[in-house]
Amino acid sequence: MDKFLFRQIDNIGLVLFRAVFGLLITIEAFGALATGWVRRNLVEPPFTFNFIGFDFLQYLQGDLMYYYFALMGIFGIFVMLGYKYRFSMIAYALLWTGVYLMQKSSYNNHYYLMMLLCWIMAFLPANRSFSLDAKFNPEIKSPSMPRWVLLILILQVWIVYTYASVAKFYPDWLDTSVIALFMQGKANYWLIGGLLQLKFVHWTMVYTGILFDLLIVPLLLWKRTRFLGFILSIIFHLFNSVVFQIGIFPYMSIAFALFFFSPEILRKRFLPKKELYAGNAIVVPKYNTILVALLSVYFIFQIGLPLRHWFFTDDVLWTEEGHRLSWRMMLRSKSGTLNVYVADKENGERKFYDYTKILGRKQKASVKSKPDLMWQLAQKIKEIEAEKGSDVAVYMESWVSINGGPYHPFTDTNIDIASQKWHPFKHSEWILPSPEDYKAKPIKK
């Protein structure tokens, strides 16, 4: 095991990825400012839905977030240049983790992957070459790295792609219903809008998505299919970038190919002056047992967490329980309606509550179909009313439609949701059981 994990290999793939990754996270930070994402999601809303247990992050929101993201962008530049790399990467990882945890209304699996990669990169020797750190401090300069560095990056990417593929094996994806719904919103795209409405395009997207996610890492690992895999990766991710407009993720995914090509090819194409490591040394650190144990725990967690929805009552497609952090990407379209009622516990009088006054536009849309957001809204309403001197129960009447199907009642209107505890690994009983026909398609006229 030591010979396998701690054998030294050339580090060109890692240092090139560091530069590209630094550029992309810089674009992510400054782009969020330029496009108004920060303003819409973290400045204007009077209340956002943070990850449960991280309510203290609400205090950071407001105009402070403009400076917060600008600081992230500066650290991203430092990462790209390899300047004060360890500090800069850890700082960016902390700040991005805060962004990820402080709001769920614009939840994106790609944000989660970026958070994981930030923390992984923070502890890798990615500044030992092609960096300002190595230029200013030649003592740290090295053309090599231990093999485990390469392996953990490949394994992390492999887990993401594999779960993304397996999750698509369900009827509404396989019969193109989900893709057809997504493409309806792209009909006004210049030049390709009409093409995206064609049935054969939907079939192509459905099965290309499954096969690409399942096979891309094996294709890149095998030398004979590596170049084919790289070309397919470029086509697939550029298509996703144009059609789905998902930020830096497609370009980060293309950059993952740097971990698969040989050092000789990378050196010839990108860094011809870099020293090529031709040794075969095995350098086993004193902390090797601890390192292997930590990595084992991390990957057991990464493999196990996406499976947790199988241990919940009912279908994750209906309840949403176990959906996040599971690489269930582009799988369903949900819409809903929500009415909120409060009842004073002293007189029992129940009245309609206009919750829209305390939410931003994005929050109003997302709360209608996601139970953890409903629970947080109930807690917020109870808190607001308590400040006015009233102890209230909060009841919710929600109807949900999945993948264009009919609307069905989602919440038990007789349960005070504000009095319920939230259990991240336990089913919430106030969510009604899924009806038999909840995935039925609407009748086409």
C-alpha positions as CSV (number, residue, x, y, z in Angstrom):
1,M,0.0,0.0,0.0
2,D,2.8,2.4,0.9
3,K,4.5,1.7,-2.4
4,F,1.3,2.4,-4.3
5,L,0.2,5.5,-2.5
6,F,3.5,7.2,-1.8
7,R,5.4,6.6,-5.0
8,Q,6.5,10.0,-6.4
9,I,5.0,11.0,-9.8
10,D,5.3,14.1,-11.9
11,N,3.1,17.0,-10.6
12,I,2.4,18.8,-13.8
13,G,-1.3,17.9,-14.0
14,L,-1.8,19.2,-10.4
15,V,0.0,22.5,-10.9
16,L,-1.8,23.2,-14.2
17,F,-5.2,22.3,-12.6
18,R,-4.4,24.7,-9.8
19,A,-3.9,27.6,-12.3
20,V,-7.1,26.7,-14.2
21,F,-9.0,26.1,-10.9
22,G,-7.8,29.5,-9.5
23,L,-9.0,31.2,-12.7
24,L,-12.4,29.6,-12.6
25,I,-13.1,30.3,-8.9
26,T,-12.0,33.9,-9.5
27,I,-14.5,34.2,-12.3
28,E,-17.1,32.6,-10.1
29,A,-16.6,35.2,-7.4
30,F,-16.4,38.3,-9.6
31,G,-19.0,36.9,-12.0
32,A,-21.5,36.6,-9.1
33,L,-21.0,40.3,-8.5
34,A,-21.2,41.3,-12.1
35,T,-24.3,39.3,-13.0
36,G,-26.3,40.5,-9.9
37,W,-26.3,37.0,-8.3
38,V,-25.0,38.3,-5.0
39,R,-27.5,41.2,-5.0
40,R,-30.5,38.9,-5.8
41,N,-29.6,36.1,-3.4
42,L,-27.7,37.6,-0.5
43,V,-28.4,41.3,-0.4
44,E,-32.0,42.1,-1.3
45,P,-33.9,39.1,0.3
46,P,-34.9,40.0,3.9
47,F,-34.5,36.3,4.8
48,T,-32.8,33.4,3.1
49,F,-32.9,29.7,3.7
50,N,-29.5,28.7,5.0
51,F,-28.6,25.1,5.7
52,I,-30.3,24.1,8.9
53,G,-28.0,24.7,11.9
54,F,-26.1,27.6,10.2
55,D,-28.5,30.4,11.1
56,F,-25.7,32.6,12.3
57,L,-24.6,33.1,8.7
58,Q,-27.7,35.2,8.2
59,Y,-25.9,38.0,10.0
60,L,-23.3,38.3,7.2
61,Q,-25.9,39.0,4.6
62,G,-26.6,42.4,3.1
63,D,-24.2,44.9,1.6
64,L,-21.3,43.2,3.3
65,M,-21.6,40.4,0.7
66,Y,-20.3,42.7,-2.0
67,Y,-17.0,43.0,-0.1
68,Y,-17.1,39.3,0.8
69,F,-17.2,38.2,-2.8
70,A,-14.6,40.7,-3.9
71,L,-12.3,39.3,-1.2
72,M,-13.0,35.8,-2.6
73,G,-12.1,36.9,-6.0
74,I,-8.7,38.3,-4.8
75,F,-7.9,35.0,-3.1
76,G,-8.9,33.2,-6.3
77,I,-6.3,35.3,-8.2
78,F,-3.7,34.3,-5.6
79,V,-4.6,30.6,-6.0
80,M,-4.2,30.9,-9.8
81,L,-0.8,32.5,-9.4
82,G,0.3,30.1,-6.6
83,Y,0.9,33.0,-4.3
84,K,0.6,32.3,-0.6
85,Y,-1.2,29.3,-1.9
86,R,-2.0,27.4,1.2
87,F,-3.4,30.4,3.0
88,S,-5.3,31.7,-0.1
89,M,-6.9,28.3,-0.9
90,I,-8.0,27.8,2.7
91,A,-9.4,31.3,2.9
92,Y,-11.3,30.8,-0.3
93,A,-12.6,27.4,0.9
94,L,-13.8,29.0,4.1
95,L,-15.5,31.9,2.4
96,W,-17.1,29.7,-0.3
97,T,-18.3,27.2,2.3
98,G,-20.0,30.1,4.0
99,V,-21.7,31.1,0.7
100,Y,-22.8,27.5,0.1
101,L,-24.3,27.1,3.6
102,M,-26.0,30.5,3.9
103,Q,-28.6,30.0,1.2
104,K,-30.4,27.1,-0.5
105,S,-32.8,28.9,-2.8
106,S,-30.2,28.8,-5.6
107,Y,-29.0,25.4,-4.7
108,N,-26.7,23.8,-7.2
109,N,-24.8,20.5,-7.0
110,H,-21.9,22.2,-8.7
111,Y,-21.6,24.6,-5.8
112,Y,-21.2,21.5,-3.5
113,L,-18.5,20.0,-5.8
114,M,-16.7,23.3,-5.9
115,M,-16.7,23.4,-2.1
116,L,-15.3,19.9,-1.9
117,L,-12.6,20.6,-4.4
118,C,-11.6,23.8,-2.6
119,W,-10.9,21.9,0.6
120,I,-9.2,19.1,-1.2
121,M,-6.9,21.5,-3.1
122,A,-6.2,23.4,0.1
123,F,-4.2,20.4,1.4
124,L,-2.4,19.4,-1.8
125,P,1.1,20.5,-2.8
126,A,-0.2,22.4,-5.8
127,N,2.3,25.3,-5.5
128,R,5.5,23.3,-5.8
129,S,5.9,24.3,-9.4
130,F,4.6,26.9,-11.9
131,S,3.9,29.3,-9.0
132,L,5.0,32.5,-7.4
133,D,5.6,30.6,-4.1
134,A,8.1,28.3,-5.8
135,K,9.8,31.3,-7.5
136,F,10.1,33.3,-4.3
137,N,10.9,30.3,-2.1
138,P,13.0,27.8,-4.2
139,E,13.2,25.5,-1.2
140,I,9.7,24.3,-1.8
141,K,10.1,23.8,-5.5
142,S,9.6,20.2,-6.7
143,P,8.7,18.4,-9.9
144,S,6.9,15.6,-8.2
145,M,4.1,14.7,-5.8
146,P,2.9,11.4,-4.1
147,R,0.5,9.3,-6.2
148,W,-2.3,9.5,-3.6
149,V,-2.8,13.2,-4.6
150,L,-3.7,12.1,-8.1
151,L,-5.8,9.2,-7.0
152,I,-8.1,11.2,-4.6
153,L,-8.9,13.8,-7.3
154,I,-9.8,11.1,-9.8
155,L,-11.8,9.2,-7.3
156,Q,-13.8,12.3,-6.2
157,V,-14.6,13.0,-9.9
158,W,-15.5,9.4,-10.5
159,I,-18.0,9.3,-7.6
160,V,-19.7,12.5,-8.8
161,Y,-20.1,11.2,-12.4
162,T,-21.2,7.7,-11.3
163,Y,-23.9,8.8,-9.0
164,A,-25.1,11.4,-11.6
165,S,-25.5,8.5,-14.1
166,V,-27.2,6.0,-11.7
167,A,-29.7,8.6,-10.5
168,K,-31.0,9.0,-14.0
169,F,-32.3,5.5,-14.1
170,Y,-35.9,6.3,-13.4
171,P,-39.0,6.4,-15.6
172,D,-39.5,10.2,-16.0
173,W,-35.9,10.6,-17.2
174,L,-35.8,7.5,-19.4
175,D,-39.0,8.5,-21.3
176,T,-37.7,12.0,-21.9
177,S,-40.4,13.7,-19.8
178,V,-38.0,15.7,-17.7
179,I,-35.8,16.8,-20.5
180,A,-38.8,17.9,-22.5
181,L,-40.0,20.1,-19.7
182,F,-36.5,21.6,-19.3
183,M,-36.3,22.3,-23.0
184,Q,-39.6,24.1,-23.1
185,G,-37.9,27.0,-21.3
186,K,-35.2,27.1,-24.0
187,A,-37.5,27.6,-26.9
188,N,-36.5,31.2,-27.3
189,Y,-32.8,30.5,-27.6
190,W,-31.3,32.0,-30.7
191,L,-30.6,29.5,-33.5
192,I,-31.0,26.3,-31.4
193,G,-34.3,27.0,-29.6
194,G,-36.4,25.1,-32.1
195,L,-33.9,22.3,-32.4
196,L,-34.1,21.7,-28.6
197,Q,-37.8,21.0,-28.9
198,L,-37.4,18.1,-31.2
199,K,-38.1,14.6,-29.8
200,F,-35.0,12.9,-31.2
201,V,-32.9,15.6,-29.5
202,H,-34.6,14.8,-26.2
203,W,-33.8,11.1,-26.7
204,T,-30.2,11.9,-27.5
205,M,-29.8,14.1,-24.5
206,V,-31.3,11.5,-22.1
207,Y,-29.1,8.6,-23.1
208,T,-26.0,10.6,-23.8
209,G,-26.3,12.0,-20.3
210,I,-26.5,8.5,-18.8
211,L,-23.7,7.0,-20.9
212,F,-21.3,10.0,-20.7
213,D,-21.5,10.2,-16.8
214,L,-21.1,6.5,-16.5
215,L,-18.2,6.0,-19.0
216,I,-16.2,9.2,-19.1
217,V,-13.8,8.4,-16.3
218,P,-13.0,4.9,-17.7
219,L,-12.6,6.4,-21.1
220,L,-10.0,8.9,-19.8
221,L,-8.3,6.2,-17.7
222,W,-7.6,3.9,-20.6
223,K,-4.8,5.2,-22.9
224,R,-6.5,3.9,-26.1
225,T,-9.7,5.8,-25.5
226,R,-8.3,8.8,-23.6
227,F,-8.3,11.2,-26.6
228,L,-11.8,10.2,-27.6
229,G,-13.0,10.7,-24.0
230,F,-11.4,14.2,-24.0
231,I,-13.1,15.2,-27.2
232,L,-16.4,13.9,-26.0
233,S,-15.9,15.8,-22.7
234,I,-15.3,19.0,-24.6
235,I,-18.4,18.6,-26.7
236,F,-20.7,17.4,-23.8
237,H,-19.7,20.2,-21.4
238,L,-19.7,23.0,-24.0
239,F,-23.2,21.9,-25.0
240,N,-24.3,22.0,-21.3
241,S,-22.7,25.4,-20.9
242,V,-24.7,26.8,-23.8
243,V,-28.0,25.1,-23.1
244,F,-28.2,25.1,-19.3
245,Q,-25.9,28.1,-18.5
246,I,-24.4,26.5,-15.3
247,G,-21.5,28.8,-14.8
248,I,-17.9,27.5,-14.4
249,F,-18.8,23.8,-13.9
250,P,-18.5,22.7,-17.6
251,Y,-15.1,24.3,-17.9
252,M,-13.9,22.8,-14.5
253,S,-15.1,19.4,-15.8
254,I,-13.1,19.8,-19.0
255,A,-10.0,20.7,-16.9
256,F,-10.3,17.4,-15.0
257,A,-8.7,15.8,-18.1
258,L,-5.4,17.2,-16.8
259,F,-5.3,14.4,-14.3
260,F,-5.5,11.7,-17.0
261,F,-3.0,12.7,-19.6
262,S,0.7,11.7,-19.3
263,P,3.2,14.3,-17.9
264,E,5.1,14.1,-21.3
265,I,2.0,15.2,-23.2
266,L,1.1,18.0,-20.7
267,R,4.7,19.2,-20.6
268,K,4.9,19.4,-24.4
269,R,1.6,21.2,-24.8
270,F,1.7,23.6,-21.8
271,L,5.0,23.8,-19.9
272,P,7.9,22.8,-22.1
273,K,10.4,24.4,-19.7
274,K,9.1,22.5,-16.7
275,E,11.5,19.8,-15.3
276,L,10.1,16.4,-16.0
277,Y,10.2,14.0,-13.1
278,A,11.7,10.7,-14.2
279,G,12.4,9.2,-10.8
280,N,10.6,6.4,-9.0
281,A,11.1,7.3,-5.4
282,I,8.9,6.2,-2.6
283,V,8.6,8.7,0.2
284,V,6.5,7.5,3.1
285,P,5.6,10.3,5.6
286,K,5.5,9.7,9.4
287,Y,1.8,10.4,9.4
288,N,1.0,7.9,6.6
289,T,-1.4,5.8,8.8
290,I,-3.3,8.9,9.8
291,L,-3.5,10.1,6.3
292,V,-4.8,6.8,4.9
293,A,-7.4,6.7,7.7
294,L,-8.6,10.2,7.1
295,L,-8.9,9.6,3.3
296,S,-10.7,6.3,3.9
297,V,-13.3,8.0,6.2
298,Y,-13.8,10.8,3.7
299,F,-14.5,8.6,0.8
300,I,-16.7,6.2,2.8
301,F,-18.7,9.4,3.6
302,Q,-18.7,10.5,0.0
303,I,-19.9,7.1,-1.2
304,G,-22.4,6.6,1.6
305,L,-24.1,10.0,1.9
306,P,-25.8,9.9,-1.6
307,L,-27.4,6.5,-0.6
308,R,-29.1,7.8,2.4
309,H,-32.5,8.5,0.7
310,W,-33.0,4.7,0.5
311,F,-33.4,4.7,4.3
312,F,-36.1,7.3,4.3
313,T,-39.8,6.6,4.2
314,D,-41.3,7.2,0.7
315,D,-39.7,8.3,-2.5
316,V,-37.0,11.0,-2.5
317,L,-38.6,12.4,-5.7
318,W,-41.7,13.3,-3.6
319,T,-40.3,14.1,-0.2
320,E,-36.9,15.7,-1.2
321,E,-35.4,14.0,1.9
322,G,-31.9,12.9,1.0
323,H,-31.9,14.8,-2.3
324,R,-29.2,17.3,-1.5
325,L,-25.5,16.3,-1.5
326,S,-26.3,13.3,-3.5
327,W,-25.4,14.3,-7.1
328,R,-29.0,14.0,-8.2
329,M,-28.5,16.5,-11.0
330,M,-31.1,17.7,-13.6
331,L,-33.5,15.0,-12.5
332,R,-36.9,16.6,-11.9
333,S,-39.0,19.7,-12.3
334,K,-41.2,20.6,-9.3
335,S,-43.7,23.3,-8.8
336,G,-46.1,24.0,-6.0
337,T,-48.6,26.2,-4.2
338,L,-48.4,27.2,-0.6
339,N,-50.8,28.8,1.8
340,V,-49.8,29.5,5.4
341,Y,-52.0,29.9,8.4
342,V,-51.2,30.8,12.0
343,A,-53.3,30.1,15.1
344,D,-52.8,32.0,18.4
345,K,-52.4,29.3,21.0
346,E,-54.4,31.3,23.6
347,N,-57.6,31.6,21.6
348,G,-57.1,29.0,18.8
349,E,-58.1,31.5,16.1
350,R,-56.6,30.5,12.8
351,K,-55.9,33.1,10.2
352,F,-54.2,33.4,6.8
353,Y,-50.6,34.6,6.9
354,D,-48.9,36.4,4.0
355,Y,-45.4,34.9,4.1
356,T,-44.4,36.5,0.9
357,K,-43.6,39.8,2.7
358,I,-40.6,38.2,4.4
359,L,-39.1,36.4,1.4
360,G,-37.3,37.4,-1.7
361,R,-38.5,36.4,-5.2
362,K,-36.3,33.3,-5.4
363,Q,-37.3,32.2,-1.9
364,K,-41.0,32.6,-2.7
365,A,-40.7,30.1,-5.6
366,S,-38.5,27.5,-3.9
367,V,-40.3,27.3,-0.6
368,K,-43.5,26.0,-2.3
369,S,-42.2,22.5,-2.9
370,K,-39.2,21.9,-0.6
371,P,-40.1,20.6,2.9
372,D,-36.9,21.8,4.7
373,L,-37.6,25.3,3.5
374,M,-41.2,25.1,4.7
375,W,-40.0,24.0,8.1
376,Q,-37.6,26.9,8.3
377,L,-40.3,29.3,7.2
378,A,-42.5,28.0,10.0
379,Q,-39.7,28.7,12.5
380,K,-39.2,32.2,11.1
381,I,-42.9,33.0,11.3
382,K,-43.1,31.7,14.9
383,E,-40.1,33.9,15.8
384,I,-41.6,37.0,14.2
385,E,-44.9,36.5,16.0
386,A,-43.1,35.8,19.3
387,E,-41.4,39.2,19.0
388,K,-44.9,40.7,18.7
389,G,-45.9,38.9,21.9
390,S,-47.9,36.1,20.3
391,D,-47.3,32.4,20.7
392,V,-48.6,30.8,17.4
393,A,-48.9,27.5,15.7
394,V,-48.0,27.5,12.0
395,Y,-50.0,25.3,9.6
396,M,-49.2,24.9,5.9
397,E,-51.4,23.9,2.9
398,S,-49.1,22.9,0.1
399,W,-49.9,21.2,-3.2
400,V,-47.0,19.9,-5.4
401,S,-46.6,18.9,-9.0
402,I,-43.7,16.8,-10.2
403,N,-42.5,16.6,-13.8
404,G,-45.6,18.3,-15.2
405,G,-47.9,15.9,-13.4
406,P,-51.1,16.8,-11.5
407,Y,-51.0,18.7,-8.2
408,H,-51.4,16.7,-5.0
409,P,-51.6,17.8,-1.4
410,F,-48.1,17.7,0.1
411,T,-48.5,18.7,3.8
412,D,-50.7,17.7,6.6
413,T,-52.7,20.8,7.4
414,N,-53.5,19.7,10.9
415,I,-49.9,19.6,12.1
416,D,-48.2,22.6,13.6
417,I,-45.0,22.6,11.6
418,A,-43.4,25.2,13.9
419,S,-43.6,22.8,16.8
420,Q,-41.9,19.9,14.9
421,K,-38.2,19.1,15.3
422,W,-36.1,18.8,12.2
423,H,-34.3,15.4,11.9
424,P,-31.8,15.3,8.9
425,F,-31.8,11.5,8.8
426,K,-35.5,10.9,9.7
427,H,-38.7,11.3,7.8
428,S,-40.9,14.3,8.7
429,E,-44.4,12.9,9.4
430,W,-46.1,16.2,8.4
431,I,-45.2,15.4,4.8
432,L,-48.1,13.4,3.3
433,P,-47.4,10.0,1.7
434,S,-46.9,10.1,-2.0
435,P,-50.1,9.4,-4.0
436,E,-50.0,6.5,-6.5
437,D,-50.4,8.7,-9.5
438,Y,-48.1,11.6,-8.4
439,K,-45.8,11.0,-11.4
440,A,-48.6,10.7,-13.9
441,K,-48.3,12.9,-17.0
442,P,-50.8,15.6,-17.7
443,I,-53.2,15.0,-20.5
444,K,-51.9,16.6,-23.7
445,K,-54.6,18.6,-25.6
